[in-house]
Amino acid sequence: MPQSNSIGVPVPVRTPGSVAKLFGDLKVRPKLMVLHNLFFTILAVGVYFALYPYLPEQAKTNFFIVLGGIYILAVLALETTIMPLYVYRPLRLMLNADQATQHGNREQEIIDEQLILGDEIGQIMRSRNATILDLRKREDELEEALRRLEAQDRLVSLGLLSASVAHELNTPLTVLQGSIEKLTETTRDPATLERLARMLRVTQRIRKISESLVDFSRVRKQHLEPVPLRNLIDDAWSLVAIDEKAAGAHFENLVGAGDVVTGNSDRLIQVFVNLLRNALYAIRPSGKIAVNSRHLSRNAQSWISVTVEDDGPGIPSDVLPDIFEAFVSSRLDANGTGLGLTVAEGIVHQHGGTIAASNRVEGGACLEVALPVSEPRRVGSHA
């Protein structure tokens, strides 16, 4: 196919002949060996025959030997020092870097700047490094964008499910609350009234949780207030303690009395109810659950970290990387829906915080929630 020159005039492209094609297919090293051997041979022969008629008869043989020695020394200098240093090694560096790129080895795909020379090959190497770095930057940005998109899609899907569940819960909760209020009006027994009052508080709490599920399908402004974390943990445990297994568990709330964050207490209590319930299901009948807090500093901002630790078997290694994904559960009983930690993660992110899971060295799992204690964020906006 004809090519055009700088002024747009078509220039015919000559197809190389068979010999030229064969020579062009050689690797760089044998190709250069052929060229410089041919060059030195022509040069030596030309010098020899140019000076041959003027040399004394006894000097012609010595002159031939000297030219041969110079030829051999020149070839050896080129092949052992000059060409390997300035041609073969740079080409090998680029080939190795390209192989690393093809195999996804990011640690080896960038050529060390100290090994790059200032010639044209060096310019190509620097250009390649810059292209690879820019490509990896774009890939990382794309991967991060996809990760955020997947997180949003996951929350949207969960929001649709949550809205459906909330709708199904509202009717029986209304009937249950009405029945409890009627029973309260018809009895005077103090113990019964206390039990009914507790049932009413739990029902109202479940209603609030049901209403909060709707926030995953539509953004709704939430009431923000100072939330004392120690009291919040106590309230969360009181809801979890309804489970019969909680009677034999050893629970410790070691959160500092002065640890306060700004947020929505109903949403935050849902987080710790999920974490404490998971811990309760994981431990033995007489196991231990401890909640601790500590202050952190991240990016010149003050945070409070709350850890929920248990002495159970820990999180399976195959589950841990995806522990916050929807429908991931390590429990095989009917209580394990796989949604609790996903909901908790969404609420924590909406509060501008972070949540992480790990296994303790001494055994058991550790769930850490970090919440900022500086200026509040509007709950309902995704982080």
Wavefront OBJ file of the C-alpha trace (Angstrom):
o trace
v 0.000 0.000 0.000
v 1.561 3.394 -1.025
v 2.450 5.874 1.697
v 2.409 9.698 1.557
v 5.297 12.032 2.207
v 5.160 15.272 4.244
v 3.372 17.197 1.452
v 0.824 14.473 0.777
v 2.322 13.061 -2.433
v 1.993 9.259 -2.632
v 5.321 7.478 -2.404
v 5.518 3.852 -3.566
v 6.778 1.396 -0.966
v 9.228 -1.174 -2.265
v 8.699 -4.733 -1.144
v 12.000 -6.246 0.069
v 13.414 -9.146 -1.904
v 13.908 -12.630 -0.513
v 17.534 -11.998 0.519
v 16.689 -8.650 2.108
v 13.699 -10.243 3.875
v 15.877 -13.070 5.170
v 18.466 -10.588 6.446
v 15.781 -8.383 7.979
v 14.329 -11.336 9.931
v 17.634 -11.964 11.706
v 17.891 -10.954 15.348
v 19.779 -7.768 16.111
v 23.006 -9.410 17.291
v 23.672 -11.660 14.241
v 22.476 -8.845 11.984
v 25.027 -6.411 13.458
v 27.732 -9.096 13.394
v 27.170 -9.563 9.669
v 27.249 -5.809 9.073
v 30.373 -4.931 11.040
v 32.251 -8.018 9.781
v 31.356 -7.037 6.237
v 32.425 -3.451 6.927
v 35.818 -4.420 8.412
v 36.407 -6.969 5.669
v 35.799 -4.389 2.917
v 37.904 -1.827 4.801
v 40.820 -4.247 5.351
v 40.749 -5.502 1.763
v 40.550 -1.952 0.427
v 43.487 -0.757 2.537
v 45.526 -3.828 1.681
v 45.124 -3.544 -2.083
v 45.462 0.258 -1.993
v 48.869 0.005 -0.328
v 49.954 -3.337 -1.765
v 51.754 -1.970 -4.915
v 53.828 0.468 -2.863
v 55.034 -1.984 -0.201
v 58.395 -3.728 -0.304
v 58.098 -7.423 -1.079
v 59.269 -8.467 2.399
v 56.684 -6.158 4.087
v 53.596 -7.378 2.230
v 53.187 -10.485 4.334
v 53.664 -8.580 7.615
v 51.209 -5.922 6.473
v 48.609 -8.600 5.749
v 49.129 -10.111 9.211
v 48.826 -6.674 10.893
v 45.605 -5.901 9.036
v 44.200 -9.292 10.049
v 45.117 -8.666 13.685
v 43.507 -5.217 13.663
v 40.408 -6.738 12.096
v 40.167 -9.422 14.806
v 40.790 -6.919 17.649
v 38.155 -4.534 16.275
v 35.567 -7.316 16.018
v 36.366 -8.545 19.544
v 36.120 -5.006 20.972
v 32.747 -4.522 19.338
v 31.283 -7.896 20.356
v 32.650 -8.067 23.917
v 32.374 -4.451 25.077
v 30.831 -1.802 22.851
v 27.822 -3.595 21.371
v 26.810 -5.456 24.577
v 27.008 -2.239 26.619
v 25.275 0.162 24.280
v 22.993 -2.032 22.158
v 22.444 -5.596 23.371
v 21.858 -4.827 27.087
v 19.352 -1.972 26.464
v 17.441 -4.193 24.054
v 17.450 -7.050 26.566
v 16.169 -4.690 29.275
v 13.255 -3.654 27.065
v 12.448 -7.257 26.136
v 12.483 -8.358 29.793
v 10.306 -5.397 30.757
v 7.840 -6.229 27.976
v 7.653 -9.853 29.129
v 6.965 -8.641 32.664
v 4.163 -6.420 31.340
v 2.634 -9.323 29.412
v 2.650 -11.478 32.544
v 1.246 -8.702 34.755
v 4.427 -8.350 36.825
v 4.278 -4.677 37.766
v 7.441 -4.827 39.869
v 9.615 -5.718 36.857
v 7.896 -3.891 33.991
v 9.517 -0.491 34.609
v 13.149 -0.130 33.454
v 15.473 1.311 36.097
v 16.268 4.929 35.252
v 19.912 4.399 36.239
v 20.298 1.822 33.441
v 18.883 4.089 30.735
v 21.387 5.912 28.510
v 20.915 9.249 26.752
v 20.814 7.941 23.190
v 17.833 7.161 20.981
v 17.388 3.748 22.593
v 17.307 5.501 25.963
v 14.614 7.854 24.664
v 12.532 4.880 23.586
v 12.995 3.273 27.021
v 11.940 6.460 28.838
v 8.954 6.858 26.541
v 7.969 3.251 27.232
v 8.265 3.750 31.007
v 6.081 6.856 30.840
v 3.495 5.044 28.717
v 3.363 2.054 31.086
v 3.065 4.299 34.170
v 0.256 6.283 32.555
v -1.465 3.058 31.498
v -1.263 1.628 35.021
v -2.588 4.895 36.440
v -5.568 4.749 34.092
v -6.140 1.084 34.970
v -6.073 1.868 38.698
v -8.494 4.755 38.206
v -10.794 2.525 36.165
v -10.580 -0.248 38.750
v -11.425 2.202 41.531
v -14.350 3.581 39.522
v -15.620 0.050 38.881
v -15.235 -0.787 42.568
v -17.287 2.257 43.547
v -19.867 1.417 40.905
v -20.108 -2.177 42.128
v -20.502 -0.935 45.703
v -23.289 1.406 44.623
v -24.974 -1.335 42.611
v -24.747 -3.646 45.600
v -26.363 -1.049 47.872
v -29.062 -0.331 45.287
v -29.868 -4.036 45.009
v -29.845 -4.362 48.753
v -32.058 -1.274 48.957
v -34.691 -2.871 46.759
v -34.620 -6.003 48.897
v -34.658 -3.962 52.116
v -37.637 -1.896 50.974
v -39.531 -5.088 50.167
v -38.674 -6.617 53.554
v -39.641 -3.400 55.354
v -42.995 -3.350 53.581
v -43.699 -6.944 54.613
v -42.716 -6.217 58.239
v -44.782 -3.078 58.752
v -48.203 -4.747 58.787
v -47.456 -7.486 61.375
v -45.495 -4.968 63.477
v -48.499 -2.656 63.556
v -50.757 -5.531 64.632
v -48.228 -6.660 67.261
v -47.796 -3.178 68.709
v -51.559 -2.690 68.890
v -52.012 -6.030 70.628
v -49.334 -5.198 73.216
v -50.939 -1.817 73.922
v -54.339 -3.518 74.383
v -52.857 -6.078 76.783
v -51.235 -3.241 78.751
v -54.660 -1.678 79.265
v -56.211 -4.907 80.509
v -53.716 -5.974 83.180
v -52.535 -4.585 86.522
v -49.851 -7.155 87.358
v -46.502 -5.270 87.754
v -44.386 -8.139 86.375
v -46.659 -8.523 83.364
v -46.695 -4.775 82.770
v -42.893 -4.682 82.899
v -42.664 -7.535 80.422
v -45.193 -5.881 78.115
v -43.309 -2.573 78.338
v -40.145 -4.358 77.304
v -41.947 -6.052 74.420
v -43.317 -2.650 73.334
v -39.821 -1.098 73.369
v -38.450 -3.957 71.307
v -41.358 -3.687 68.859
v -40.788 0.052 68.470
v -37.091 -0.572 67.943
v -37.852 -3.142 65.249
v -40.178 -0.627 63.589
v -37.393 1.969 63.516
v -35.014 -0.590 62.039
v -37.650 -1.494 59.463
v -38.057 2.163 58.539
v -34.281 2.598 58.255
v -34.124 -0.197 55.686
v -35.939 2.089 53.273
v -32.892 4.382 53.270
v -31.048 1.898 51.083
v -33.539 2.485 48.276
v -33.953 6.247 48.620
v -31.946 8.977 50.263
v -33.689 10.477 53.245
v -32.408 13.105 55.623
v -31.717 11.673 59.057
v -31.680 13.386 62.404
v -28.104 13.832 63.631
v -27.231 14.176 67.271
v -24.377 13.492 69.701
v -24.382 9.739 70.367
v -22.635 8.399 73.514
v -21.122 5.148 72.316
v -21.070 3.369 75.675
v -24.839 3.770 76.128
v -25.374 2.797 72.497
v -23.469 -0.463 73.013
v -25.516 -1.223 76.140
v -28.751 -0.659 74.214
v -27.545 -2.860 71.373
v -26.622 -5.677 73.760
v -30.019 -5.433 75.477
v -31.638 -6.205 72.116
v -29.229 -9.052 71.370
v -29.638 -10.415 74.908
v -33.199 -11.486 74.062
v -31.569 -14.546 72.499
v -31.420 -17.445 74.966
v -27.739 -18.024 74.215
v -26.882 -14.591 75.627
v -27.707 -15.754 79.160
v -24.494 -17.813 79.373
v -22.237 -15.393 77.494
v -19.742 -13.107 79.254
v -20.226 -9.614 77.833
v -18.004 -6.626 78.623
v -18.642 -3.067 77.526
v -15.281 -1.306 77.907
v -16.114 1.704 75.740
v -15.028 4.992 77.288
v -17.774 6.915 79.072
v -16.822 10.122 77.276
v -16.643 8.669 73.748
v -19.251 10.529 71.709
v -19.772 10.694 67.936
v -22.241 12.635 65.835
v -24.745 10.475 64.005
v -28.123 8.833 63.980
v -28.498 6.616 67.023
v -31.119 4.346 65.445
v -28.867 3.648 62.471
v -25.724 3.175 64.561
v -27.425 0.833 67.002
v -28.364 -1.333 64.026
v -24.654 -1.633 63.216
v -23.693 -2.883 66.653
v -26.734 -5.135 66.980
v -25.530 -6.915 63.846
v -21.931 -7.132 65.090
v -22.902 -8.338 68.567
v -25.380 -10.869 67.180
v -22.705 -12.298 64.881
v -20.301 -12.539 67.821
v -22.958 -14.242 69.952
v -23.637 -16.854 67.280
v -19.880 -17.505 66.910
v -18.912 -18.130 70.561
v -19.433 -21.176 72.718
v -22.384 -21.153 75.184
v -20.083 -19.639 77.845
v -17.902 -17.624 75.484
v -16.745 -14.027 75.826
v -17.608 -10.867 73.914
v -15.769 -7.609 74.605
v -16.312 -4.150 73.133
v -13.435 -1.671 73.413
v -12.782 1.828 72.138
v -9.734 3.956 71.435
v -8.994 7.316 69.867
v -7.225 7.591 66.508
v -5.886 10.380 64.326
v -6.284 10.042 60.554
v -5.495 12.824 58.102
v -5.473 15.425 60.877
v -8.950 14.302 61.976
v -10.002 12.683 65.256
v -11.655 9.276 65.133
v -13.022 6.791 67.638
v -12.398 3.135 66.917
v -14.800 0.604 68.444
v -13.833 -3.079 68.298
v -16.198 -5.999 68.888
v -14.105 -9.054 69.773
v -15.122 -12.623 70.549
v -13.317 -15.839 71.448
v -15.048 -17.988 68.854
v -13.401 -19.924 66.001
v -12.778 -16.786 63.945
v -13.767 -15.984 60.380
v -12.888 -18.672 57.783
v -10.041 -17.589 55.519
v -12.148 -18.113 52.396
v -14.934 -15.897 53.771
v -12.825 -13.083 55.269
v -11.941 -11.241 52.003
v -15.648 -10.993 51.050
v -17.147 -10.742 54.529
v -19.024 -7.505 53.733
v -20.470 -8.764 50.450
v -24.205 -9.360 50.413
v -25.343 -12.929 51.195
v -21.912 -14.013 52.436
v -22.362 -15.942 55.664
v -20.200 -18.440 57.522
v -23.127 -19.667 59.586
v -24.940 -22.727 58.342
v -28.012 -22.351 60.529
v -31.235 -20.551 59.677
v -30.057 -17.372 61.384
v -27.318 -16.657 58.870
v -28.795 -14.472 56.125
v -25.510 -12.922 55.044
v -26.998 -9.400 55.035
v -26.101 -8.108 58.496
v -22.535 -7.009 57.779
v -23.506 -5.564 54.399
v -26.134 -3.382 56.068
v -23.640 -2.433 58.795
v -21.039 -1.438 56.208
v -23.537 0.757 54.378
v -24.582 2.571 57.558
v -20.983 3.119 58.683
v -20.033 4.525 55.270
v -23.053 6.834 55.368
v -21.670 8.182 58.650
v -18.308 8.833 56.996
v -16.638 5.951 58.837
v -14.924 2.680 58.032
v -15.470 -0.935 59.063
v -12.974 -3.800 58.889
v -12.878 -7.463 59.862
v -9.937 -9.572 61.009
v -9.037 -12.598 63.102
v -7.392 -12.182 66.481
v -3.972 -13.743 67.083
v -5.257 -15.383 70.263
v -8.334 -16.727 68.449
v -11.717 -15.313 67.578
v -12.885 -12.517 65.332
v -12.514 -8.756 65.577
v -14.825 -6.258 63.873
v -13.577 -2.664 64.015
v -15.781 0.373 63.373
v -14.023 3.751 63.093
v -16.185 6.887 63.209
v -15.047 10.509 62.913
v -15.759 12.741 65.879
v -15.253 16.071 64.131
v -17.832 17.713 61.896
v -20.861 15.509 61.153
v -21.812 14.305 57.729
v -25.358 14.082 56.397
v -26.446 10.497 56.847
v -27.843 9.002 53.688
v -25.082 10.118 51.307
v -22.802 7.333 50.171
v -19.139 7.588 51.053
l 1 2 3 4 5 6 7 8 9 10 11 12 13 14 15 16 17 18 19 20 21 22 23 24 25 26 27 28 29 30 31 32 33 34 35 36 37 38 39 40 41 42 43 44 45 46 47 48 49 50 51 52 53 54 55 56 57 58 59 60 61 62 63 64 65 66 67 68 69 70 71 72 73 74 75 76 77 78 79 80 81 82 83 84 85 86 87 88 89 90 91 92 93 94 95 96 97 98 99 100 101 102 103 104 105 106 107 108 109 110 111 112 113 114 115 116 117 118 119 120 121 122 123 124 125 126 127 128 129 130 131 132 133 134 135 136 137 138 139 140 141 142 143 144 145 146 147 148 149 150 151 152 153 154 155 156 157 158 159 160 161 162 163 164 165 166 167 168 169 170 171 172 173 174 175 176 177 178 179 180 181 182 183 184 185 186 187 188 189 190 191 192 193 194 195 196 197 198 199 200 201 202 203 204 205 206 207 208 209 210 211 212 213 214 215 216 217 218 219 220 221 222 223 224 225 226 227 228 229 230 231 232 233 234 235 236 237 238 239 240 241 242 243 244 245 246 247 248 249 250 251 252 253 254 255 256 257 258 259 260 261 262 263 264 265 266 267 268 269 270 271 272 273 274 275 276 277 278 279 280 281 282 283 284 285 286 287 288 289 290 291 292 293 294 295 296 297 298 299 300 301 302 303 304 305 306 307 308 309 310 311 312 313 314 315 316 317 318 319 320 321 322 323 324 325 326 327 328 329 330 331 332 333 334 335 336 337 338 339 340 341 342 343 344 345 346 347 348 349 350 351 352 353 354 355 356 357 358 359 360 361 362 363 364 365 366 367 368 369 370 371 372 373 374 375 376 377 378 379 380 381 382 383
